[in-house]
């Protein structure tokens, strides 16, 4: 464990500006914004504008680096060392100069034919997380998982045994299997099937934090992304002056907000302009995931629930009050690393979101105790039924889940 001194990273880094009231945010969110570009995969980045750069040039910095005073964070030892982050996105180009020296391991279960758009998006997200020059958590281990998009094609190797290997729920489970502590997801997903519910329940039960972008369509997109699910950190975007970004979507699943750009990225769709400027909640999400990694580094004995308690108790809204635009307020890197999580209960503050969400707290506990009857193949390969319902033995043909009757830890708790 690295011993780190108190450092005020917000003073001049994350300015405590006037908060966005609901009325203003509603008007801002309805304002016109720039058109979607080729890089805008699902909830991906907005407004790609050519930048004066060449293919061999290395992107050396980003505006958010000074905004969040990440140079001060690094000087104090906040680098994400010892923390494992998973990125579920397109194929990451690990040969990009910005990623030289980063600890990136591709763990994809299958690899569709990645489009230039998907490759550019994924490479940008990875860079924001762990690029040595400007990544929020440059010393973290990054596990990457290719999830297909509408711009990708597949030769069939992503579908086997009746299962889709690159579905979001399957990759969340795979990331948990591989030891990820934080998952960054900057794509859209309107999946409300049982497979997703139990993947999220598993993440909550095992203390894996999922951060997800809420979208760039300046509307309520709560039903169209992972932010709808319990436990998921929904991320909206703010501008450099602290205002709610006019392109950002919103909804009951929003937990926090972060700077949405602009950032410089590599545009793999163009040979003439290899670098471009972009912005969006896709950018905000890895910034939040990276800052949560810094908090996990600083507080290794804290539970994921306690880290989330700090996040919700230190958001920059007045009195940390929740609204559907910025959640509990813009993320505060200073408070994340300087607020002792042990003062908060080991309870997930996102277990039940505004307007209702799933899984319920009881379902998460039942899943962890092995008491959810396996009536289908909606469970990860790690799940074992440990309840006392003998009728599941007669349903074994519907599921490949192992059955160990009467072995649930709940039966032995006092």
Helices and strands as residue ranges (DSSP letters): H 22-30, E 46-50, H 63-67, H 70-75, E 84-89, G 97-99, E 104-106, H 116-130, E 141-146, E 159-160, E 163-164, H 168-177, E 182-185, H 194-205, E 209-213, G 222-224, G 226-228, E 233-238, E 254-259, E 261-266, E 275-279, H 281-298, H 304-313, G 318-320, H 333-338, G 341-343, H 361-368, E 384-385, G 390-398, E 402-403, G 409-412
